[in-house]
């Protein structure tokens, strides 16, 4: 099914609930239960009514702070089908980081797990008015209260407000419409030839665009089941494959490296798989070759960005040509390379950044989004990425702004100046390194710097390498030149080895 068949997520659910009501939508390994399309439809309608009861009026903006599972899928799809704007947030973020997002988006209500409780200052500042804890909300009661129909206000057309790391340190809100999301979900299904006999395995978090579009919306559009563990676990990975028999899964290169580090299981155990998909970070050619040789499965590398609602290019499945080192060809959207920069245009491309008119104008030209990624295309139309203009660090698919970490480091009174850059990592692709200049007469240990960062930053943003230097490399304007920091690290490693 393509996005053109069903213009809205609400329409998709209506069709599924009528045409295939007993078809499984979600397999939930953590509770060993499954949810059909018809039951999920009733749960979603019930949650929608519960939120209306709590708020007293239809909501226009709702945040989520949930790990993968029935609660996250239910919250996300309920908000999207209700025409409110969804603001998904990473539960690994610190309260400081969550506050940055709430300050910009001001959701009226947040759906969160019992492990989280919003601090009162967020309410006092007017950044959020209500919070609802799932699964403490009785899901059975939600089904019983699922018959009420409510009118909806006319909203701005923003279905998803996805905050990504900005080079200024403050997260940027990417504004995506329902049409953007459904268009890309259709492109994913087209690229991977998804049919009604497929079963998807969701290993990536739904608060990221990859997990949300590739392994939730695309399966929903195709009407196929999704196996949804709470998180990826190498100890449970093969047992999930054996029990639920998924036909494909999407992951990041770090997960494929972990899979390769384990003993190979019997082939019968993974016979259901017809391909695996890698995106969100560069896939080392050695990992691709080892995976395909060991499992005799196509490992399809794709390329996606938040501003294009995820997928921009993908390698085709056999018998199509799969070119190692390339992220493939466009499906649905257009791609061109201008002065070595990758540009993308299509129904999946966003409308702009929240409250950043100049950045939006600079990024979009006649519908083309200037990605900031560098690359080239061969004569067959395959795209190859060579780097990026942006300074973001890509650690296992998590995009990290160096400046955000530098601001935290500068809070330490012992630090005169700080520079942060990405360094090569065989496990994560890139990792975070901090280079510190101490104030005269001051000292601080690497351990104390790390402890402070862990209090202020999400764990994946904390520098794993901390080096004390006499000065930071700077350009004529006084700006830290991060590429020289990376070179400094590499030289240091050569000397110590």
C-alpha positions, 0 to 999 in steps of 0.5 A, spaced: 500 500 500 502 506 498 501 513 501 496 515 496 491 510 498 490 512 505 491 520 506 491 520 513 493 515 519 486 515 521 484 513 515 489 507 515 487 505 522 479 505 519 481 500 513 485 496 517 480 495 523 475 493 518 478 489 513 483 485 517 481 486 524 484 480 527 491 481 523 496 482 529 499 489 529 504 489 535 508 483 538 510 485 545 516 480 547 517 483 554 509 481 556 509 475 551 502 478 548 500 481 541 495 486 539 491 486 533 489 492 529 482 492 531 484 492 539 490 497 537 485 502 534 480 501 540 486 503 545 488 509 541 481 511 541 480 510 548 487 514 550 485 520 545 478 520 549 482 520 556 487 525 554 481 530 552 478 528 559 484 530 562 485 537 558 478 539 558 479 541 550 482 538 544 490 538 544 494 541 539 501 539 541 503 533 545 510 530 548 512 523 549 518 521 553 517 513 553 521 507 551 519 502 546 513 498 547 506 498 547 505 505 550 510 508 546 507 506 539 500 507 542 502 514 544 505 516 538 500 513 533 494 516 537 497 523 537 499 523 530 492 520 528 488 526 532 492 531 528 495 534 534 503 535 533 507 530 536 514 532 540 517 525 541 523 526 546 529 521 548 528 518 555 536 518 556 536 526 556 537 529 562 532 534 565 536 540 562 536 537 555 528 536 556 527 543 558 531 546 552 525 542 548 519 544 552 521 551 552 521 551 545 515 547 543 511 548 550 506 541 549 500 542 553 501 535 555 506 529 556 505 522 556 511 519 560 513 512 563 512 511 570 520 512 571 519 519 569 516 525 573 516 532 570 520 537 575 515 542 578 519 548 575 517 546 568 509 546 570 511 553 573 514 556 567 508 554 563 512 549 558 507 544 560 500 543 563 499 536 564 502 529 564 500 522 564 503 516 566 503 510 562 502 504 563 499 506 570 493 509 565 488 503 565 489 500 558 482 496 559 479 502 561 481 505 555 478 500 550 471 501 554 471 508 553 473 508 545 467 510 542 466 517 543 467 522 537 470 529 538 471 534 534 478 537 532 481 544 531 484 546 525 491 545 526 497 548 523 499 542 519 505 540 523 504 533 525 511 531 528 516 536 531 522 532 531 528 536 535 535 534 532 542 537 535 543 544 532 550 547 531 549 552 536 548 547 541 540 548 542 536 543 539 532 545 532 525 543 531 524 540 524 517 541 522 514 535 518 507 534 516 503 528 516 504 527 508 511 528 509 511 522 514 506 517 510 510 519 503 517 517 506 513 510 509 511 509 502 518 510 499 521 505 505 516 500 503 517 501 495 525 500 496 524 494 500 519 491 496 515 490 503 508 485 502 503 483 506 507 477 508 512 480 511 514 481 519 518 487 521 523 487 527 523 494 530 530 495 534 531 502 534 527 507 538 521 510 536 523 517 538 528 517 532 525 518 525 528 512 523 525 507 528 518 511 527 518 511 520 521 505 518 519 500 523 512 503 525 509 507 520 512 503 514 509 497 517 502 500 518 502 503 511 503 496 509 499 492 514 504 488 517 506 485 524 511 489 528 515 485 533 517 491 538 522 489 544 523 495 549 530 495 546 536 491 542 539 486 546 544 481 543 543 476 548 535 476 546 536 477 539 536 470 536 531 468 540 526 473 538 528 471 531 527 464 532 520 465 536 517 471 531 520 469 525 521 476 522 523 477 515 527 484 515 529 488 521 533 495 521 539 497 525 545 501 526 552 499 524 553 498 531 548 493 532 551 489 526 558 489 529 555 486 536 551 481 532 558 479 528 561 479 535 557 473 537 557 466 535 553 464 528 547 460 530 544 455 526 541 457 519 534 454 521 534 459 526 534 465 522 531 462 515 525 467 515 530 473 514 530 476 507 534 482 508 537 487 513 537 494 513 543 499 516 542 507 516 543 513 521 551 512 520 556 510 515 556 502 515 563 500 514 565 496 508 568 490 512 562 489 517 557 489 510 562 484 507 562 480 514 555 480 515 553 478 508 558 472 508 556 469 514 549 469 514 548 469 506 543 475 507 543 482 503 545 488 508 542 494 505 545 500 506 540 506 506 541 514 508 536 518 511 535 525 515 530 528 519 529 533 514 526 528 509 522 524 514 527 519 514 529 515 508 533 519 502 536 513 498 537 506 499 541 500 495 536 496 492 534 488 494 537 483 489 537 482 483 538 490 483 545 492 484 548 493 491 554 497 491 558 497 497 560 504 499 554 507 496 548 509 500 544 507 494 539 511 489 533 515 491 526 512 491 520 517 491 524 524 492 529 527 488 537 528 489 542 532 486 549 534 488 551 541 488 558 543 489 559 537 493 553 538 497 547 533 497 541 536 496 534 533 496 527 535 494 520 531 494 513 530 498 517 528 504 522 534 505 520 538 511 517 545 511 522 549 516 525 549 523 521 551 528 522 559 530 528 559 525 526 563 519 533 565 517 536 558 518 529 555 514 530 560 508 538 558 508 536 551 508 531 551 503 531 553 495 526 552 491 524 546 495 531 543 495 533 542 502 541 543 502 543 537 507 550 539 509 552 532 507 558 532 502 558 526 497 558 525 489 553 521 484 556 515 479 553 515 472 548 510 475 545 515 480 548 511 486 550 516 492 556 516 495 557 520 502 564 523 503 563 527 509 559 533 512 559 541 512 556 540 519 560 539 525 555 534 528 558 528 531 555 522 529 556 516 535 552 510 533 546 514 529 546 519 535 547 526 532 551 530 537 552 538 537 559 539 540 557 546 542 552 543 547 558 539 550 563 545 550 557 549 554 557 544 560 565 544 560 565 551 560 561 551 567 567 548 570 571 553 574 577 550 572 576 550 565 579 556 561 577 554 554 574 547 551 573 544 544 569 538 542 570 534 536 568 527 533 574 522 533 574 515 529 571 509 533 571 502 530 565 501 535 560 507 534 563 510 527 565 516 531 566 518 539 566 524 543 573 527 545 574 533 549 580 538 549 581 542 555 585 548 557 586 549 564 586 556 568 593 558 570 594 555 577 588 550 577 587 542 576 581 537 575 582 530 574 579 526 568 574 523 572 571 529 575 570 532 568 567 526 566 562 525 573 560 533 572 558 531 564 554 525 566 550 529 571 549 534 565 548 530 559 545 524 556 550 518 557 551 518 549 554 525 549 559 524 555 566 525 552 569 518 552 576 521 551 578 527 555 585 531 553 588 536 557 592 541 552 596 548 552 591 551 547 586 550 542 587 551 534 583 557 532 582 560 526 582 568 524 576 569 527 577 566 534 573 560 532 575 553 534 577 549 528 575 542 530 578 538 524 585 540 527 582 537 534 581 530 531 588 531 527 591 532 534 588 526 537 590 522 531 597 524 532 597 523 540 594 516 539 600 515 534 605 517 539 603 513 545 602 507 540 
